[in-house]
Amino acid sequence: MPAVTRGSTGAPTPPQGEFFFLVISFPGMVAARPMQWLLDAWYESKREVQPHRHFARTRDGWRLALYRYLPERGGHRTPVVLCHGMSSNRWDMDGPGRISLARYLLRRGYDTWVVELRGAGRSTRPNLWNGKRYDWTFEDYVYHDAPAVLKKVLREAGASKVHWVGHSMGGMIAYALLMSPMEDRIASATTLGSPTMSDVGHPVLDLGIPYRGLLRFTPPRVPLGQLTRLVAPFAPFMTRWFEERVHGLGFHPDNVDSALLRSLALTAVDDIPASLLREFARWYDTRVMSDRYGMFHFTEQLERVKTPILIIAGSHDGLTPARDLHRVYEMVGSQDKAFRIIGKEYGFLHDYSHADLILGLHAPFDVYPVVYDWLECHRTIAASRGHRNAKALRPKTRAASPSRV
């Protein structure tokens, strides 16, 4: 058997090059879920540490998968919830090789929980037998999935509060949670590339927005996961395409290579409901992040957020630009808040776009330490099941100069 090699991420690269991926990708259109499990098992097999899988059940009957990395006894074991972005799954926060915020925090003593929202990964997906449908929206994540996750994590960890770290939509969920009665269960929030849609935009997306009304004819299930697994063998060409045309939507050119892009195409993208896509298209078009009835505007309620919060932006993020995230920072009502732009101009070694804030080749050296430092300054252990409260360190409010945004 040919030897297993390793790519630049430190993740195992299967044998036989592109032909191997071509062979395993096409059956994925026929047997999508078994194929995803096979791919997941391959990439997980070489990890030194495996998480324990748990499940939480929502009030409306969905089962959500959670993956727990529990440190050895003797550490502080502060619970942290990591939430993925739109059309993704646990691989967003627990990527291949060293590109894993989950395992980065585990090594530093955190009780780390990686969430898969409804329809993602090993969580419940609609099928002919369970009666579920691809018809959910952002509010279902906020009012059903997030409370179920918090309840499960708090009970298992024996804590009264958790830290929430969200990438893209996972951070948008945090904004909404912090406006609700659930905010008293969150010790701090960290968002990475998470907008409120007030000042977002990209030329590629702008071309399609005038035709967003056609989305009503889209099938209920948008097969993004299946399509990305099909194109995985063509990762070298995709990498060049990113560099030349749409790098602002995903990865800055020096933060991705074909091996990383291929592994993420095979594992980190899931199908989404057309209803969610229509909702985000409406937000993008109207520049207002509102509920499905247009009655509650999340952006206008940011002043209600009083929980400590760190907002991270990529210096070259063309989808959620730093100016939009700085506006979020200014509107948040918390007195303990921070805003960081990750890029060379701001003292970091590399520039960042959107997806690479969490999954870039250099994220473990530029981005993860920023998240870790924030958590350390706000680390508390809940006073239950024998734990004592630890006094949180409160840094002064800080932000990048608006002139540099």
Beta strands, then each sheet from edge to edge (+ up, - down):
strand 1: 5-6
strand 2: 12-13
strand 3: 52-57
strand 4: 63-69
strand 5: 79-83
strand 6: 111-116
strand 7: 162-167
strand 8: 186-192
strand 9: 221-222
strand 10: 272-273
strand 11: 309-314
strand 12: 337-342
sheet 1: 1+ 2-
sheet 2: 3+ 4- 6+ 5+ 7+ 8+ 11+ 12+
sheet 3: 9+ 10-
end
